[in-house]
Amino acid sequence: MRNKAAVLLLFCAVALCGCGGTVVDRRQASGIRPDMLERQLNTLTINGEWDSLFRITYPLVFGDVHDTAAMVCAALYNAQYYLYRENLDSVLYYQSIASGNLSSIEGTRLEGMYYAQEGMYQMKSKWDFPTMVAMLLRSYDVYKELGEVSDMVYALTNIVNFYYMRSDVRGMEYAEEAWGLVNRHRLSVYYQGVVSITMAEMLSLSKSPIDALPYLRTADSVIRSRGLEPYYSIVDLLKADIALVVGDSTAADSLYLEALGRESVTEPVVVSLACLHYGRFCEDRGMNARAAELYGKGLSISERYANLELRNELLRHLADVNYALGDWKGALEHYRLSIAGQAGSREWELNDLRMSYQQIVHDKEMQLKELDLMRTRRLIVVAVSVLVVVAVISVSFIVLFRRQRRVNRTLVDQYRAWMQRTPQRLRVDDADRSLWEKVDRMMSEDRLYLRKDLTLESMAQAAGTNRTYLSKAINTFSGGNFSSYVDRYRIREAVGIIEAKGNAVDLREVGDMVGYSSVPAFYKAFSKETGLPPGRYRDEIIRRR
């Protein structure tokens, strides 16, 4: 962690070598009214005039100006800059200055700013999604009490951004609230652009991603007319995703490249996200070497800036392409890191503070068995390469191909066997058992899981109960939470369609047919449930015919 001396040196350099090369007079700094100071720093932040901002904040934080509120204000704006650059050590340093002097900013918008930054720091440093949401909502409450509408929008859009990182469309309620605030209060065109981006993010994950286009056009127009370069990449990334949905791969490829072309002015996590999306694009088209390069770059950025938002997803995809490229050692290592990252994060707490033990064991068993098969294959390949002559290398390729089929066949057999298992039912009262039997009958006979808008609340309403009783019954009898229970039925339905129709059905359409609102959500759920992506599962089924 950087010490105070290092931070002092940095700010000395900024203060002495900035735009004008002049250190701000202490008396001038101390004479700024807190509200005027805040407005000035906010304007400099929006315009990206960091040198000018540092020349003001340096004497307030490190000088002998005895104005606690001004010092906290300066520290928070410095923390905001480093949060954008994802220098988390510096964020922690400035947040600690603010946290030690919170009483000086109580009941002001700076208090809301502190909670917002603390939430985002917890998210980026510890992948603590629940704390991030709680802190941003606390920030929102402070702004609401003060009537600071633009800051309320700021808190909501940050919540939406992290839902988007998770490919979770449930951030839509926050996006819609922010959109309503901007339009009801007629906020500046800058906020219209930012909120248009958040609406586009959520709609791109919905069952009708094409609806994101009008918002993307608005966002694109606003940010380019104002020269807001940090937002260019996220807009291009969203446009690429939508182009892919409508089948324009050429446009998508070009837009992904554009999104990656502004790394120096883009928030690092957005660059990692662009690497992930472009990598999946390449992986789906068999360009595994290019995909591995992109996933590796995304991980490098994640490690450089110590952010965790996308690390597990990048590791998992990199392991998949390592496997496809024959790099068994790399695949094994990245699978291990991904599993360790999932175990150490609080990501699962968003939907349910506890995931059922049975489901965790099932997921890990599937992954560990695949890793054991990979280790066996690697030993065989090494032995063959040492003992046989060049002429036998062609035979080794045949062996590898057959072994790959065996891995897929084993995973398909494991999934089919697991589907036949009945989760252990605990001793509970008759009311819980009766509710469970009713719900399970609605799922198996009425196929309730095919509804795209199915939620715990809507299922509880259909079953004539409340969400608390329903959640308890599902957790007790299914061995998993609500989401995993619904996924289990949907993926079982999807497997039935794939086995019946094979190549006659588009895999993207299968996800829509079984109740998923987006293709990524379907692919993620399918891989988690069966251990294989839909394409590999279908290939194995076709080979058996």
C-alpha positions as CSV (number, residue, x, y, z in Angstrom):
1,M,0.0,0.0,0.0
2,R,1.3,3.4,-0.8
3,N,2.4,5.4,2.2
4,K,1.6,9.0,3.0
5,A,5.1,10.1,1.7
6,A,4.4,8.6,-1.7
7,V,1.1,10.4,-1.9
8,L,2.7,13.7,-0.8
9,L,5.3,13.3,-3.6
10,L,2.7,12.8,-6.2
11,F,0.7,15.8,-5.2
12,C,3.8,18.0,-5.0
13,A,4.6,17.0,-8.6
14,V,1.0,17.9,-9.6
15,A,1.0,21.1,-7.7
16,L,4.4,22.3,-9.0
17,C,4.2,20.9,-12.6
18,G,0.5,21.4,-13.4
19,C,-1.0,23.5,-16.1
20,G,0.4,26.8,-14.7
21,G,3.2,25.5,-12.5
22,T,2.0,27.6,-9.6
23,V,1.2,26.4,-6.0
24,V,-2.1,27.7,-4.7
25,D,-1.8,30.3,-2.0
26,R,-2.9,28.9,1.4
27,R,-4.9,32.0,2.1
28,Q,-6.7,31.7,-1.2
29,A,-7.5,28.0,-0.5
30,S,-8.7,28.7,3.0
31,G,-10.9,31.5,1.8
32,I,-13.1,29.3,-0.4
33,R,-16.6,28.8,1.0
34,P,-17.4,25.0,1.3
35,D,-20.4,25.2,-1.1
36,M,-18.4,27.1,-3.6
37,L,-15.4,24.8,-3.3
38,E,-17.6,21.8,-3.8
39,R,-19.2,23.2,-7.0
40,Q,-15.8,24.1,-8.3
41,L,-14.3,20.7,-7.7
42,N,-17.4,19.0,-9.2
43,T,-17.2,21.1,-12.4
44,L,-13.5,20.2,-12.7
45,T,-14.3,16.5,-12.2
46,I,-17.0,16.5,-14.8
47,N,-14.7,18.2,-17.3
48,G,-11.7,15.9,-16.4
49,E,-9.5,18.9,-15.5
50,W,-7.5,16.9,-12.9
51,D,-4.4,19.2,-12.8
52,S,-6.5,22.1,-11.8
53,L,-8.4,20.0,-9.3
54,F,-5.2,18.8,-7.6
55,R,-3.8,22.4,-7.4
56,I,-6.8,23.2,-5.2
57,T,-7.1,20.0,-3.2
58,Y,-3.3,19.6,-2.3
59,P,-3.0,22.5,0.2
60,L,-6.4,21.7,1.7
61,V,-5.4,18.1,2.4
62,F,-1.7,18.4,3.2
63,G,-1.2,22.0,4.0
64,D,-1.8,23.9,7.3
65,V,-5.2,25.2,6.3
66,H,-7.4,24.6,9.4
67,D,-10.7,23.9,7.7
68,T,-11.9,20.4,8.4
69,A,-14.9,20.5,6.1
70,A,-12.8,21.8,3.2
71,M,-10.2,19.1,3.9
72,V,-12.8,16.4,3.8
73,C,-14.3,17.9,0.6
74,A,-10.9,17.9,-1.1
75,A,-10.1,14.3,0.1
76,L,-13.4,13.0,-1.3
77,Y,-12.8,14.5,-4.7
78,N,-9.3,13.1,-4.7
79,A,-10.8,9.7,-3.8
80,Q,-13.3,10.0,-6.6
81,Y,-10.5,10.5,-9.1
82,Y,-8.6,7.5,-7.9
83,L,-11.8,5.4,-7.8
84,Y,-12.2,6.2,-11.5
85,R,-8.6,5.2,-12.2
86,E,-9.1,2.2,-9.9
87,N,-6.1,3.0,-7.7
88,L,-7.7,1.4,-4.7
89,D,-4.8,2.1,-2.2
90,S,-5.2,5.8,-2.8
91,V,-9.0,5.6,-2.5
92,L,-8.6,3.9,0.9
93,Y,-6.2,6.5,2.0
94,Y,-8.5,9.5,1.2
95,Q,-11.6,7.7,2.4
96,S,-9.9,7.2,5.8
97,I,-9.4,10.9,6.0
98,A,-13.1,11.5,5.4
99,S,-14.3,8.7,7.7
100,G,-12.3,10.2,10.6
101,N,-14.0,13.6,10.1
102,L,-17.6,12.6,9.1
103,S,-19.1,14.8,11.7
104,S,-17.9,17.9,9.8
105,I,-20.0,17.0,6.8
106,E,-23.0,15.5,8.4
107,G,-26.3,16.5,6.7
108,T,-24.5,17.7,3.5
109,R,-24.2,16.2,0.1
110,L,-20.6,15.3,0.9
111,E,-21.9,12.8,3.4
112,G,-23.8,11.1,0.6
113,M,-20.7,11.3,-1.6
114,Y,-18.7,9.5,1.1
115,Y,-21.2,6.6,1.4
116,A,-21.3,6.2,-2.4
117,Q,-17.5,6.0,-2.6
118,E,-17.3,3.6,0.3
119,G,-19.8,1.3,-1.4
120,M,-17.9,1.3,-4.7
121,Y,-14.6,0.7,-2.9
122,Q,-16.0,-2.3,-1.1
123,M,-17.3,-3.6,-4.4
124,K,-14.1,-3.1,-6.3
125,S,-11.7,-4.3,-3.6
126,K,-13.7,-7.2,-2.0
127,W,-16.5,-8.0,-4.5
128,D,-18.9,-7.2,-1.7
129,F,-22.0,-6.6,-3.7
130,P,-24.5,-6.4,-0.8
131,T,-22.4,-3.8,1.0
132,M,-22.0,-1.8,-2.2
133,V,-25.8,-1.7,-2.8
134,A,-26.5,-0.9,0.9
135,M,-24.0,2.0,0.9
136,L,-25.3,3.5,-2.4
137,L,-28.9,3.3,-1.1
138,R,-27.7,5.1,2.1
139,S,-26.1,7.7,-0.1
140,Y,-29.3,8.0,-2.1
141,D,-31.3,8.6,1.1
142,V,-28.9,11.4,2.1
143,Y,-29.3,13.1,-1.2
144,K,-33.1,12.6,-1.2
145,E,-33.3,14.2,2.3
146,L,-31.4,17.2,0.9
147,G,-33.4,17.3,-2.4
148,E,-30.2,16.8,-4.4
149,V,-31.8,15.1,-7.5
150,S,-28.7,14.9,-9.6
151,D,-26.8,13.1,-6.8
152,M,-29.7,10.7,-6.4
153,V,-29.3,9.9,-10.1
154,Y,-25.5,9.4,-9.5
155,A,-26.2,6.8,-6.8
156,L,-28.8,4.9,-8.8
157,T,-26.6,4.8,-12.0
158,N,-23.7,3.3,-10.0
159,I,-26.0,0.5,-8.7
160,V,-27.2,-0.2,-12.2
161,N,-23.6,-0.4,-13.6
162,F,-22.7,-3.1,-11.2
163,Y,-25.9,-5.1,-12.0
164,Y,-24.8,-4.8,-15.6
165,M,-21.3,-6.2,-14.8
166,R,-23.2,-9.2,-13.3
167,S,-25.4,-9.5,-16.4
168,D,-28.3,-9.1,-14.0
169,V,-31.4,-7.4,-15.5
170,R,-32.9,-6.8,-12.1
171,G,-31.0,-3.5,-12.0
172,M,-33.8,-2.3,-14.3
173,E,-35.9,-0.8,-11.4
174,Y,-33.0,1.5,-10.5
175,A,-32.4,2.5,-14.1
176,E,-36.0,3.4,-14.6
177,E,-36.1,5.4,-11.3
178,A,-33.0,7.3,-12.5
179,W,-34.6,7.9,-15.9
180,G,-37.8,9.2,-14.2
181,L,-35.8,11.6,-12.0
182,V,-33.9,13.0,-15.0
183,N,-37.1,13.6,-17.0
184,R,-39.3,14.9,-14.2
185,H,-36.7,17.4,-13.0
186,R,-35.3,18.2,-16.4
187,L,-31.7,17.7,-15.5
188,S,-28.9,18.8,-17.8
189,V,-28.1,17.0,-21.0
190,Y,-25.1,15.4,-19.2
191,Y,-27.4,13.4,-16.9
192,Q,-29.6,12.5,-19.8
193,G,-26.6,11.0,-21.5
194,V,-25.5,9.1,-18.4
195,V,-28.9,7.7,-17.6
196,S,-29.5,6.7,-21.2
197,I,-26.4,4.5,-20.9
198,T,-27.8,2.8,-17.8
199,M,-31.2,2.2,-19.5
200,A,-29.3,0.8,-22.5
201,E,-27.3,-1.5,-20.2
202,M,-30.3,-3.0,-18.6
203,L,-32.3,-3.3,-21.9
204,S,-29.4,-5.0,-23.6
205,L,-29.9,-7.8,-21.0
206,S,-33.6,-8.0,-21.4
207,K,-35.8,-10.3,-23.5
208,S,-35.9,-7.5,-26.1
209,P,-32.4,-6.1,-26.3
210,I,-33.2,-4.1,-29.5
211,D,-35.2,-1.7,-27.3
212,A,-31.8,-0.4,-26.1
213,L,-31.1,1.3,-29.4
214,P,-33.0,4.6,-28.9
215,Y,-31.3,5.1,-25.6
216,L,-27.9,4.3,-27.2
217,R,-28.5,6.9,-29.9
218,T,-29.3,9.5,-27.2
219,A,-26.3,8.6,-25.1
220,D,-24.0,8.6,-28.2
221,S,-25.2,12.0,-29.3
222,V,-24.8,13.6,-25.8
223,I,-21.4,12.2,-25.0
224,R,-19.9,13.0,-28.4
225,S,-21.3,16.5,-28.5
226,R,-19.8,17.2,-25.1
227,G,-16.6,15.4,-25.8
228,L,-17.0,13.0,-22.8
229,E,-14.4,10.5,-24.0
230,P,-14.5,8.3,-20.9
231,Y,-18.0,7.2,-21.9
232,Y,-17.2,6.4,-25.6
233,S,-16.0,2.8,-24.9
234,I,-19.1,1.7,-22.9
235,V,-21.4,3.1,-25.6
236,D,-19.4,1.3,-28.4
237,L,-19.4,-1.9,-26.3
238,L,-23.2,-1.8,-25.9
239,K,-23.6,-1.0,-29.7
240,A,-21.4,-4.0,-30.5
241,D,-23.6,-6.3,-28.2
242,I,-26.8,-5.1,-29.9
243,A,-25.2,-5.5,-33.4
244,L,-24.4,-9.1,-32.4
245,V,-28.0,-9.7,-31.4
246,V,-29.4,-8.6,-34.8
247,G,-26.8,-10.8,-36.5
248,D,-24.4,-8.1,-37.8
249,S,-21.1,-9.7,-36.8
250,T,-19.0,-7.4,-39.0
251,A,-20.3,-4.3,-37.2
252,A,-20.0,-6.0,-33.8
253,D,-16.3,-6.8,-34.5
254,S,-15.5,-3.3,-35.6
255,L,-17.3,-1.8,-32.5
256,Y,-15.5,-4.1,-30.1
257,L,-12.2,-2.9,-31.5
258,E,-13.3,0.7,-31.1
259,A,-14.3,0.1,-27.5
260,L,-10.8,-1.3,-26.8
261,G,-9.0,1.5,-28.7
262,R,-9.5,4.1,-26.0
263,E,-7.9,2.4,-23.0
264,S,-6.0,5.5,-21.9
265,V,-9.2,7.5,-21.3
266,T,-11.5,4.7,-20.2
267,E,-12.2,3.3,-16.8
268,P,-10.1,0.1,-16.4
269,V,-13.1,-2.1,-15.5
270,V,-14.8,-1.0,-18.8
271,V,-11.7,-2.1,-20.7
272,S,-11.9,-5.5,-18.9
273,L,-15.6,-5.8,-19.7
274,A,-14.8,-5.1,-23.4
275,C,-12.1,-7.8,-23.3
276,L,-14.7,-10.2,-21.9
277,H,-17.4,-9.5,-24.4
278,Y,-15.1,-9.4,-27.4
279,G,-13.4,-12.6,-26.1
280,R,-16.8,-14.4,-26.0
281,F,-17.5,-13.1,-29.5
282,C,-14.2,-14.7,-30.7
283,E,-14.6,-17.9,-28.7
284,D,-18.1,-18.5,-30.2
285,R,-16.5,-18.2,-33.7
286,G,-13.7,-20.6,-33.0
287,M,-11.0,-17.9,-32.7
288,N,-9.7,-19.4,-29.5
289,A,-6.2,-17.9,-29.7
290,R,-7.6,-14.4,-30.1
291,A,-10.1,-15.1,-27.3
292,A,-7.3,-16.2,-25.0
293,E,-5.4,-13.0,-25.7
294,L,-8.4,-10.9,-24.9
295,Y,-9.3,-12.8,-21.7
296,G,-5.6,-12.5,-20.6
297,K,-5.6,-8.8,-21.2
298,G,-8.8,-8.4,-19.2
299,L,-7.2,-10.3,-16.3
300,S,-4.0,-8.3,-16.5
301,I,-6.0,-5.1,-16.1
302,S,-8.0,-6.6,-13.2
303,E,-4.8,-7.5,-11.4
304,R,-3.1,-4.2,-12.2
305,Y,-5.9,-2.2,-10.7
306,A,-6.9,-4.8,-8.0
307,N,-10.5,-4.9,-9.1
308,L,-12.6,-8.1,-8.7
309,E,-15.7,-7.3,-10.7
310,L,-15.0,-9.6,-13.7
311,R,-12.1,-11.7,-12.6
312,N,-13.9,-15.0,-12.0
313,E,-15.8,-14.7,-15.3
314,L,-12.5,-14.0,-17.2
315,L,-10.7,-16.9,-15.5
316,R,-13.5,-19.3,-16.4
317,H,-13.6,-18.3,-20.0
318,L,-9.8,-18.3,-20.2
319,A,-9.8,-21.9,-18.8
320,D,-12.3,-22.9,-21.5
321,V,-10.2,-21.6,-24.4
322,N,-7.0,-23.0,-22.8
323,Y,-8.8,-26.3,-22.8
324,A,-9.8,-25.9,-26.5
325,L,-6.3,-25.0,-27.5
326,G,-4.8,-28.0,-25.7
327,D,-3.2,-26.0,-22.9
328,W,-4.2,-28.4,-20.2
329,K,-1.9,-26.9,-17.5
330,G,-3.3,-23.4,-18.2
331,A,-6.9,-24.6,-18.1
332,L,-6.4,-26.4,-14.8
333,E,-4.7,-23.4,-13.2
334,H,-7.4,-21.0,-14.4
335,Y,-10.2,-23.3,-13.3
336,R,-8.7,-23.5,-9.9
337,L,-8.3,-19.8,-9.6
338,S,-11.9,-19.3,-10.7
339,I,-13.2,-21.8,-8.1
340,A,-11.1,-20.2,-5.4
341,G,-12.4,-16.7,-6.4
342,Q,-16.0,-17.8,-6.2
343,A,-15.5,-19.4,-2.8
344,G,-13.8,-16.2,-1.4
345,S,-16.3,-13.7,-2.8
346,R,-19.7,-12.6,-1.4
347,E,-21.2,-12.6,-4.9
348,W,-23.8,-15.3,-4.0
349,E,-25.2,-13.2,-1.2
350,L,-27.1,-11.0,-3.7
351,N,-30.0,-13.4,-4.2
352,D,-29.7,-15.6,-1.1
353,L,-27.4,-15.1,1.9
354,R,-26.8,-18.9,2.0
355,M,-26.6,-21.2,-1.0
356,S,-27.6,-24.8,-0.3
357,Y,-24.7,-27.1,0.6
358,Q,-26.0,-29.8,-1.7
359,Q,-25.8,-27.4,-4.7
360,I,-22.3,-26.3,-3.9
361,V,-21.1,-29.9,-3.6
362,H,-22.8,-30.7,-7.0
363,D,-21.1,-27.8,-8.8
364,K,-17.7,-28.6,-7.4
365,E,-18.0,-32.3,-8.1
366,M,-18.7,-31.6,-11.7
367,Q,-15.7,-29.2,-12.1
368,L,-13.3,-31.5,-10.1
369,K,-14.2,-34.5,-12.2
370,E,-13.5,-32.6,-15.4
371,L,-10.2,-31.5,-14.0
372,D,-9.2,-35.0,-13.1
373,L,-9.9,-36.1,-16.7
374,M,-7.8,-33.3,-18.0
375,R,-4.9,-34.2,-15.8
376,T,-5.1,-37.8,-17.0
377,R,-5.1,-36.7,-20.7
378,R,-2.1,-34.4,-20.1
379,L,-0.1,-37.3,-18.7
380,I,-0.9,-39.5,-21.7
381,V,0.1,-36.7,-24.1
382,V,3.4,-36.2,-22.3
383,A,4.2,-39.9,-22.3
384,V,3.3,-40.3,-26.0
385,S,5.5,-37.3,-26.9
386,V,8.5,-38.9,-25.2
387,L,8.1,-42.6,-26.3
388,V,6.9,-42.4,-29.9
389,V,8.5,-41.1,-33.1
390,V,7.3,-38.3,-35.3
391,A,5.2,-40.7,-37.4
392,V,3.0,-41.6,-34.4
393,I,2.1,-37.9,-33.6
394,S,-0.8,-38.2,-35.9
395,V,-2.1,-41.1,-33.9
396,S,-1.9,-38.9,-30.7
397,F,-4.2,-36.4,-32.2
398,I,-6.8,-39.1,-32.8
399,V,-6.4,-40.2,-29.1
400,L,-6.8,-36.6,-28.0
401,F,-10.0,-36.2,-30.1
402,R,-11.5,-39.4,-28.6
403,R,-10.6,-38.3,-25.1
404,Q,-12.3,-35.0,-25.6
405,R,-15.4,-36.9,-26.7
406,R,-15.1,-39.0,-23.6
407,V,-15.0,-35.9,-21.3
408,N,-18.1,-34.6,-23.0
409,R,-19.8,-38.0,-22.8
410,T,-18.9,-38.3,-19.1
411,L,-20.3,-34.8,-18.3
412,V,-23.5,-35.6,-20.2
413,D,-23.9,-38.9,-18.3
414,Q,-23.2,-37.2,-15.0
415,Y,-25.9,-34.6,-15.6
416,R,-28.5,-37.2,-16.7
417,A,-27.7,-39.2,-13.6
418,W,-27.9,-36.2,-11.4
419,M,-31.3,-35.2,-12.8
420,Q,-32.7,-38.5,-11.6
421,R,-31.5,-37.8,-8.0
422,T,-34.2,-36.7,-5.6
423,P,-32.9,-34.1,-3.1
424,Q,-33.1,-35.2,0.5
425,R,-36.3,-34.0,2.1
426,L,-36.0,-32.9,5.7
427,R,-38.6,-33.5,8.4
428,V,-40.9,-30.6,8.3
429,D,-44.5,-30.0,9.1
430,D,-47.4,-31.0,6.7
431,A,-48.0,-27.3,5.7
432,D,-44.5,-26.9,4.2
433,R,-44.7,-30.3,2.5
434,S,-48.2,-29.5,1.1
435,L,-46.9,-26.1,-0.2
436,W,-43.9,-27.7,-1.8
437,E,-46.0,-30.4,-3.5
438,K,-48.3,-27.7,-4.9
439,V,-45.4,-25.6,-6.2
440,D,-43.5,-28.6,-7.7
441,R,-46.8,-29.7,-9.4
442,M,-47.2,-26.1,-10.9
443,M,-43.6,-26.4,-12.2
444,S,-43.8,-29.9,-13.6
445,E,-47.4,-29.9,-14.9
446,D,-48.2,-26.3,-15.6
447,R,-44.6,-25.5,-16.6
448,L,-44.6,-22.3,-14.7
449,Y,-40.8,-22.0,-15.3
450,L,-41.4,-21.0,-18.9
451,R,-42.6,-17.6,-17.9
452,K,-39.8,-15.0,-18.5
453,D,-41.2,-12.7,-15.8
454,L,-41.3,-15.5,-13.2
455,T,-40.1,-14.2,-9.8
456,L,-40.3,-15.4,-6.2
457,E,-43.1,-13.0,-5.7
458,S,-45.2,-14.0,-8.7
459,M,-44.7,-17.7,-7.9
460,A,-45.8,-17.1,-4.3
461,Q,-48.9,-15.3,-5.6
462,A,-49.7,-18.1,-8.0
463,A,-49.3,-20.6,-5.1
464,G,-51.5,-18.5,-2.8
465,T,-48.8,-17.9,-0.2
466,N,-46.1,-15.3,0.5
467,R,-42.5,-15.2,-0.6
468,T,-41.1,-16.1,2.9
469,Y,-43.0,-19.4,3.1
470,L,-42.3,-20.2,-0.5
471,S,-38.6,-19.5,-0.2
472,K,-38.4,-21.7,2.9
473,A,-40.2,-24.6,1.2
474,I,-38.0,-24.4,-1.9
475,N,-34.8,-24.2,0.1
476,T,-35.9,-27.2,2.3
477,F,-37.1,-29.6,-0.4
478,S,-35.2,-28.6,-3.6
479,G,-31.7,-28.5,-2.1
480,G,-31.2,-25.0,-3.6
481,N,-32.6,-21.5,-3.7
482,F,-35.3,-20.1,-5.9
483,S,-33.0,-19.2,-8.8
484,S,-31.3,-22.6,-8.9
485,Y,-34.7,-24.4,-8.6
486,V,-36.1,-22.5,-11.6
487,D,-32.8,-23.0,-13.6
488,R,-33.0,-26.8,-12.9
489,Y,-36.4,-27.0,-14.6
490,R,-35.5,-24.7,-17.4
491,I,-32.2,-26.5,-18.3
492,R,-33.9,-29.8,-18.1
493,E,-36.5,-28.5,-20.6
494,A,-33.7,-27.1,-22.8
495,V,-31.8,-30.5,-22.7
496,G,-35.0,-32.2,-23.8
497,I,-35.4,-29.8,-26.8
498,I,-31.7,-30.2,-27.8
499,E,-31.9,-34.0,-27.6
500,A,-35.1,-34.0,-29.6
501,K,-34.2,-31.5,-32.4
502,G,-30.4,-31.4,-32.4
503,N,-29.1,-29.1,-35.2
504,A,-32.7,-28.3,-36.3
505,V,-33.0,-25.6,-33.5
506,D,-30.9,-22.5,-32.9
507,L,-29.4,-22.7,-29.4
508,R,-30.2,-19.0,-28.8
509,E,-33.8,-19.7,-29.5
510,V,-33.8,-22.6,-27.0
511,G,-33.0,-20.1,-24.2
512,D,-35.9,-18.0,-25.1
513,M,-38.2,-21.0,-25.4
514,V,-37.4,-22.2,-21.8
515,G,-37.9,-18.8,-20.2
516,Y,-34.6,-16.9,-20.3
517,S,-34.6,-13.2,-21.2
518,S,-31.0,-13.1,-22.6
519,V,-28.7,-15.5,-24.4
520,P,-25.8,-14.9,-21.9
521,A,-28.0,-15.8,-18.9
522,F,-29.1,-19.1,-20.7
523,Y,-25.5,-20.1,-21.6
524,K,-24.3,-19.4,-18.0
525,A,-27.1,-21.3,-16.4
526,F,-26.7,-24.3,-18.9
527,S,-23.0,-24.5,-18.3
528,K,-23.4,-24.3,-14.5
529,E,-26.1,-27.0,-14.5
530,T,-24.6,-29.5,-16.9
531,G,-20.9,-28.8,-16.9
532,L,-20.9,-28.1,-20.6
533,P,-21.9,-25.2,-22.9
534,P,-25.0,-25.9,-24.9
535,G,-23.0,-26.3,-28.2
536,R,-20.8,-29.0,-26.7
537,Y,-23.7,-30.8,-25.1
538,R,-25.6,-30.9,-28.4
539,D,-22.5,-32.2,-30.3
540,E,-22.2,-35.0,-27.8
541,I,-25.9,-35.9,-28.2
542,I,-25.6,-35.9,-32.0
543,R,-22.6,-38.2,-31.9
544,R,-24.5,-40.7,-29.9
545,R,-27.2,-41.1,-32.6
